[in-house]
């Protein structure tokens, strides 16, 4: 994943379960997906006091992403990645978020991945 300059928090390989896929049969059971997030807080680390409320609580972010993914079925990984990025940016004190979602569905491949990044409007 390509990161923007500055300070960021990285969550790599968050395991989630989602009903996702184009045919109905593929969405019937939850699939294992892996999510990577690059979280760019509103303030650089050098300007933060040493307190959890000064940064982004990454445990809370992971719980929100897990709940979001499980919340409803989707056809496209692209839709899920966009919803994760949009939700995390809206609900947490971030300037920017980049998301990668990996799915293990195609034969003879390690995985398929989609990437998206969103920035807060100033």
C-alpha positions in Angstrom: 0.0 0.0 0.0 1.3 3.4 -0.9 1.4 5.8 2.1 1.2 9.6 1.9 4.0 11.6 3.6 3.7 12.3 7.3 2.9 10.3 10.3 0.5 7.4 10.2 -0.8 4.3 12.1 -0.8 1.1 10.2 -3.1 -1.8 10.8 -2.1 -4.7 8.7 -3.9 -8.0 8.1 -7.1 -7.3 10.1 -9.1 -10.5 9.6 -12.8 -9.8 8.9 -15.7 -11.9 7.7 -18.2 -10.7 5.0 -20.9 -12.0 2.8 -19.4 -10.8 -0.5 -19.3 -11.9 -4.1 -21.2 -11.6 -7.4 -23.1 -14.9 -7.5 -25.7 -15.5 -4.7 -23.9 -18.8 -3.8 -20.7 -16.9 -3.1 -22.5 -14.5 -0.7 -24.3 -17.4 1.1 -21.5 -17.9 3.7 -19.2 -15.4 5.2 -15.7 -15.2 3.5 -12.4 -14.5 5.2 -11.0 -11.2 4.0 -7.9 -9.3 5.2 -7.9 -5.5 5.5 -4.9 -3.1 5.8 -5.4 0.5 6.9 -3.1 3.5 6.9 -4.6 6.0 9.3 -3.2 9.6 9.1 -4.3 11.5 12.3 -5.2 15.1 12.2 -2.0 16.0 14.1 1.5 14.8 13.6 2.8 12.6 16.4 5.3 15.3 17.5 2.3 17.6 18.3 0.4 15.0 20.3 0.4 14.7 24.1 1.1 11.2 25.3 -2.6 10.3 25.8 -5.0 8.0 24.0 -7.5 10.7 23.4 -4.9 12.7 21.4 -4.7 10.0 18.7 -6.8 7.4 17.0 -7.8 4.5 19.1 -6.9 1.7 16.6 -8.7 -1.0 18.6 -11.9 0.9 18.2 -11.2 1.4 14.5 -10.8 -2.4 14.1 -14.0 -3.1 15.9 -15.8 -0.7 13.7 -14.4 -2.2 10.5 -15.3 -5.7 11.6 -18.9 -4.6 12.4 -19.2 -2.7 9.2 -18.1 -5.7 7.1 -20.5 -8.0 8.8 -23.4 -5.6 8.6 -24.8 -6.5 5.2 -24.0 -8.5 2.1 -22.2 -6.8 -0.8 -21.3 -7.9 -4.3 -18.0 -6.0 -4.8 -14.8 -5.7 -2.8 -14.7 -2.1 -4.2 -17.9 -1.3 -2.4 -16.6 -2.6 0.9 -13.3 -0.8 0.6 -15.0 2.5 -0.2 -17.5 2.0 2.8 -14.6 1.2 5.1 -12.6 4.3 4.0 -15.6 6.6 4.1 -16.8 5.4 7.5 -13.4 5.5 9.2 -12.7 8.9 7.9 -16.1 10.2 9.0 -16.0 8.7 12.5 -12.4 9.2 13.6 -10.1 12.1 13.8 -8.2 11.5 10.6 -6.9 13.6 7.8 -6.5 10.6 5.4 -7.1 6.9 5.3 -5.9 4.3 2.8 -7.6 0.9 2.7 -6.6 -2.4 1.1 -9.0 -5.4 1.1 -7.8 -8.8 0.1 -10.0 -11.8 -0.9 -8.9 -15.4 -1.4 -11.2 -16.6 -4.1 -9.4 -17.1 -7.5 -7.6 -20.4 -8.2 -3.9 -20.2 -8.9 -3.6 -16.8 -7.2 -2.4 -15.7 -3.8 -5.3 -13.2 -3.5 -7.2 -10.4 -5.2 -7.0 -6.9 -3.7 -8.6 -3.6 -4.1 -7.1 -0.3 -2.8 -8.7 3.1 -2.1 -7.7 6.3 -0.2 -9.9 9.1 1.0 -9.0 12.5 2.5 -11.0 14.8 4.7 -12.2 17.9 3.0 -10.5 20.9 4.6 
